Amino acid sequence: MSKNKQWIVTTNKDTFTCSKLLIASGSSSKMWSIIEGLGHSIVKPVPSLFTFDINDNRLQDIPGVVVKDVEVNVLDSKLSSEGPLLITHTGLSAPSILKLSAFGALEFAKFNYNFEIEINFIRQSFDECMHNIKLLKTEISKKQVVSSTQFDIPKRLWKKLVEASNIDFQKRWADLNRNEIEKLAAQLTKAIFKVHGKSTFKEEFVTAGGLDLKEIHFKTYESKHHKNLYFAGEVLNIDAITGGFNFQNAWTGGFIAAKAISK
């Protein structure tokens, strides 16, 4: 800010002056440093909305498989989510995972992206699944377990889960013993996977962290420290789940700030 209350903006090519300034620089570490120099506080940024890297035989060689509705829980935490699940070349993605990465962005960073998740592929309890498998022993007794997919599980994933349950591919439903039924029910309702990293394809989708929200007026998006200085978008410590909410946040903040600036 100059003596005549003008903001001075210097780029690598020119210098500009203005009476009101809006900063919408996104997840820029350089700009956050400049904002800190103005006396603002910056919440340390961490990635949000990322996929999980998982090296597990149950997921190998079946990329592209989608399970329509699962429940995912992070072990030793209160984090959970639900929705579609996509198996990728490197692990797991789709809304159930992306939402979870948003909810737990700060916590996952503390874990250094190494933690365990439990997946319920069929949204049934273990006991309910056990009961339904026992019914299948009677209803389709002569069919092979591996070739008669159940619970709306994609065929390629079903084969992997049957294999993980140590059930012989030649075995029929009628021949399943109690131990095999329990193992299959466990794979379907509480399968545990170890996450050993995140995939962001070079650029993070969204970043959690940024300008502390306590330091702006939300009716105008103006700084509480400097008059006529405004912020909008991911420069702020705002991040949301997948589904376009981060775009909406940026558009809404920009609109509110623009209205305030135009007055």
C-alpha positions in Angstrom: 0.0 0.0 0.0 1.4 3.4 -1.0 1.0 6.7 1.0 -2.0 7.7 -1.1 -3.8 4.5 -0.1 -3.1 2.8 -3.5 -2.2 -0.9 -3.8 1.0 -1.4 -5.8 1.3 -4.7 -7.7 4.6 -5.5 -9.3 4.9 -8.3 -11.9 7.9 -9.5 -13.9 6.9 -7.1 -16.7 5.1 -4.1 -15.2 3.9 -2.3 -12.1 0.2 -1.5 -11.5 -1.6 0.6 -8.9 -5.2 0.2 -7.7 -7.4 1.4 -4.9 -8.9 -2.0 -4.4 -7.2 -5.4 -4.8 -8.6 -8.9 -5.1 -6.3 -11.8 -4.6 -7.5 -15.1 -6.2 -4.2 -16.8 -6.8 -5.3 -20.3 -5.9 -2.9 -22.7 -4.2 0.2 -20.5 -4.7 2.9 -20.9 -2.1 4.7 -17.8 -3.4 1.5 -15.7 -3.0 0.9 -17.2 0.5 4.3 -16.0 1.5 3.5 -12.5 0.3 0.2 -12.6 2.2 2.0 -13.6 5.3 4.3 -10.6 4.8 1.1 -8.4 5.0 0.5 -9.8 8.5 -2.0 -12.5 7.6 -1.9 -16.1 9.0 -1.6 -19.1 6.6 -2.8 -22.5 7.6 -0.2 -25.0 6.3 -1.5 -26.4 3.0 -2.0 -30.2 2.4 -3.4 -32.1 -0.6 -7.2 -32.8 -0.7 -9.3 -34.9 -3.1 -6.7 -37.5 -4.0 -6.8 -41.3 -4.8 -5.4 -44.0 -2.5 -2.3 -46.0 -3.6 -2.8 -49.6 -2.6 -0.6 -52.6 -3.5 -2.9 -55.6 -2.9 -3.5 -58.8 -4.9 -7.3 -58.3 -4.6 -7.0 -55.2 -6.8 -4.3 -56.2 -9.2 -5.1 -56.7 -12.9 -8.7 -55.4 -12.6 -8.5 -51.6 -13.2 -11.7 -50.0 -14.3 -13.9 -52.2 -12.0 -16.6 -50.1 -10.3 -18.6 -51.1 -7.2 -21.8 -49.0 -7.1 -22.2 -48.4 -3.4 -19.7 -49.2 -0.7 -18.8 -48.0 2.8 -15.2 -47.1 3.6 -13.9 -46.6 7.1 -10.4 -45.5 8.2 -9.1 -47.8 10.9 -8.2 -46.1 14.2 -10.1 -43.0 13.3 -13.7 -41.7 13.0 -13.3 -41.1 9.3 -15.8 -42.8 7.0 -17.6 -42.3 3.6 -19.8 -44.1 1.2 -20.6 -44.1 -2.5 -19.2 -45.6 -5.7 -15.7 -47.1 -5.7 -13.3 -47.4 -8.6 -10.4 -49.8 -8.8 -7.5 -48.1 -10.6 -4.0 -49.2 -11.8 -2.6 -47.9 -8.6 -5.3 -48.5 -6.0 -8.7 -47.0 -5.3 -10.6 -43.9 -6.5 -14.2 -42.5 -7.2 -16.4 -40.5 -4.9 -16.2 -42.7 -1.8 -12.4 -42.3 -1.8 -12.3 -38.7 -2.9 -14.8 -37.6 -0.3 -12.8 -39.5 2.4 -9.5 -37.7 1.3 -11.3 -34.4 1.7 -12.7 -35.2 5.1 -9.4 -36.5 6.3 -6.9 -34.3 4.4 -5.1 -33.0 7.5 -5.2 -36.3 9.3 -3.9 -38.3 6.3 -1.0 -35.8 6.0 -0.2 -36.5 9.7 -0.2 -40.2 8.9 2.2 -39.5 6.0 -0.4 -41.2 3.8 0.2 -44.6 5.4 -2.9 -46.1 7.1 -5.5 -48.9 6.8 -9.1 -48.8 5.5 -11.9 -51.2 5.9 -14.3 -51.6 3.0 -17.9 -53.0 3.1 -18.5 -53.8 -0.6 -22.2 -54.7 -0.1 -23.4 -52.4 2.7 -24.6 -55.4 4.8 -23.5 -56.4 8.2 -21.2 -59.4 8.6 -24.0 -61.5 10.2 -26.5 -60.5 7.5 -24.0 -61.5 4.9 -23.4 -64.9 6.6 -27.1 -65.6 6.6 -27.5 -64.8 2.9 -24.5 -67.0 2.0 -26.1 -69.9 3.8 -29.3 -69.3 1.8 -27.2 -69.5 -1.4 -25.9 -72.9 -0.3 -29.4 -74.1 -0.7 -30.8 -72.0 -3.5 -27.9 -72.5 -6.0 -26.2 -75.4 -4.3 -24.9 -77.0 -7.5 -23.3 -73.9 -9.0 -19.6 -73.0 -8.6 -19.0 -70.2 -6.2 -16.5 -68.4 -8.4 -18.7 -68.4 -11.5 -22.0 -67.3 -9.8 -21.4 -63.7 -8.8 -23.6 -62.5 -6.0 -24.4 -59.2 -4.1 -24.1 -57.1 -7.2 -20.3 -57.4 -7.1 -18.6 -57.1 -10.6 -17.4 -60.5 -11.9 -13.6 -59.7 -11.9 -13.7 -58.4 -8.3 -15.9 -61.3 -7.2 -13.3 -63.8 -8.4 -10.6 -61.9 -6.5 -12.6 -61.9 -3.3 -13.4 -65.6 -3.6 -9.7 -66.3 -4.1 -8.8 -64.2 -1.1 -11.2 -66.3 0.9 -9.1 -69.4 0.0 -12.1 -71.0 -1.7 -11.2 -73.5 -4.5 -12.5 -72.3 -7.9 -14.0 -75.8 -8.4 -16.0 -75.7 -5.2 -19.8 -75.5 -5.3 -22.0 -73.4 -3.0 -23.3 -76.6 -1.3 -19.8 -77.6 -0.3 -18.7 -74.5 1.5 -17.8 -75.1 5.1 -18.3 -72.6 7.9 -14.8 -71.3 7.8 -15.0 -70.6 4.1 -18.4 -68.8 4.6 -16.9 -66.6 7.3 -13.9 -65.7 5.2 -16.1 -64.8 2.2 -18.4 -62.7 4.4 -15.4 -60.9 5.9 -14.1 -60.1 2.4 -17.4 -58.8 1.4 -18.2 -56.7 4.5 -15.0 -55.8 6.2 -12.1 -56.2 3.8 -9.0 -54.4 5.1 -6.5 -52.7 2.7 -3.3 -50.9 3.5 -2.9 -47.5 1.9 0.8 -46.6 1.3 0.5 -43.3 -0.5 -1.6 -41.0 -2.7 -2.0 -40.3 -6.4 -2.5 -36.8 -7.6 -1.2 -37.0 -11.2 1.4 -34.3 -10.6 -1.2 -31.6 -9.6 -3.4 -31.8 -6.6 -7.1 -31.6 -7.4 -7.7 -29.3 -4.4 -5.6 -28.1 -1.5 -6.7 -27.8 2.1 -5.0 -24.9 3.8 -4.4 -21.2 3.0 -5.4 -17.9 4.4 -7.0 -18.3 7.9 -10.7 -17.7 7.5 -10.8 -15.8 10.8 -9.1 -13.0 9.1 -11.7 -12.1 6.4 -15.2 -10.7 6.5 -17.5 -13.3 4.8 -20.1 -10.7 3.9 -17.6 -9.0 1.6 -14.5 -11.3 1.5 -12.5 -8.3 2.6 -9.4 -8.6 4.8 -9.8 -7.8 8.5 -6.3 -6.5 8.5 -6.3 -4.3 5.4 -9.1 -2.2 4.0 -9.8 -2.7 0.3 -7.9 -6.0 0.1 -10.1 -9.0 -0.9 -9.6 -12.7 -1.3 -11.5 -15.5 -3.1 -11.0 -19.1 -4.2 -8.4 -21.6 -3.0 -6.1 -18.9 -1.7 -8.4 -19.2 1.4 -8.4 -22.2 3.8 -11.5 -23.7 2.2 -11.8 -27.1 0.6 -14.9 -29.3 0.0 -15.8 -32.8 -1.2 -16.0 -33.8 -4.8 -19.0 -32.8 -6.8 -18.2 -29.2 -7.9 -18.4 -27.6 -4.5 -14.9 -26.2 -4.8 -15.8 -24.5 -8.1 -18.9 -23.2 -6.5 -17.0 -21.8 -3.5 -14.6 -19.9 -5.9 -17.4 -18.6 -8.0 -19.5 -17.5 -5.0 -16.6 -15.9 -3.2 -15.6 -14.0 -6.4 -19.2 -12.8 -6.9 -19.5 -11.5 -3.3 -16.1 -9.8 -3.5 -16.9 -8.2 -6.8 -20.1 -6.8 -5.5 -18.3 -5.3 -2.5 -15.5 -3.9 -4.7 -18.0 -2.3 -7.2 -19.6 -0.2 -4.4 
